[in-house]
């Protein structure tokens, strides 16, 4: 990660916007994790569901990674520390 060349000042509006994006990211990641837990529980109690639920399990990590990358890019842009 790069280093800011000078102090960074964010406006109240930018901070508010960034906080909203952080809340959205947390919410979306929690949703993806909930799907993982639900699929694992279904597989535990109904092993015949493994084939159907494995797709749900496999789809979630890339979605989580994408959510984190999206927020990280925005944060790095605002802070002037893009990689």
N, C-alpha and C positions, 0 to 999 in steps of 0.2 A: 504494500500500500504506500502511496506517495505521502508526502508531507506538505502541509499548507505552507506557502511561501510567506504569508503574512497573516495577521490575526483575521479571524472570520467573524463577521457580525451578521446575525440573522434577525430579520424583522419579526415582530410579534405574529404577523400573518404567516410568515414562513414557518415559524415554530408551531403554530396552530395546525398548519397544513401537514407538516411532518408528523406531528402527534396523531393526526387523523389517519395518516398512512400507516403508522406503527400499530394503531388500534386495529385497522383493517387486516394487516398482516397477521397479528396475533389471532384474530378471529378466524381467518382463513386457515391458518396452520392448525389451530385447535379443531376445526372441522375435519381436516384431513386426518389428524390423529384419532379423532372419534371414529372415523370410518375404519381405520386400522384395528382399533380395539373391538368394534362391532363385528368385523369380519373374523377376527381371531376367536371371539366368543362363539360365533355361529359355528365355526369349524370345530371348536372344542365340544360343543353339545350336539352338533349334527355333522359328523365327519363326511357324510355324503355331499356336503356343500363345498368341499375343499376346491373342487375345480372351478365352481362359479365364483367363490370368494377370493381365490388366488389372484384373479384379475384386479379386484379392488385393492388387495394388498400391494400388488406390484405398481399400480398407478399412483399411489399416494406419495412416495418419496420424491419423485421428480416434480410433483406439484409443490411440495414443501420447499424444495430447493429453488424452484422458480420464484415463489413468493419472497423468499429471503434475498435472492439475487436482485429482484425488482426494487425492494426497499433499500438494499445496500447501495445500489447504483445511484438512487435518488439522494441518499444521505451523502455519499462520496461527492456527488456533483455539487450539492449545496455547501459542503465543507471545503471544496476545492482540492480534494485529495484523491482524485480518480487514479486508478492504478496505471 
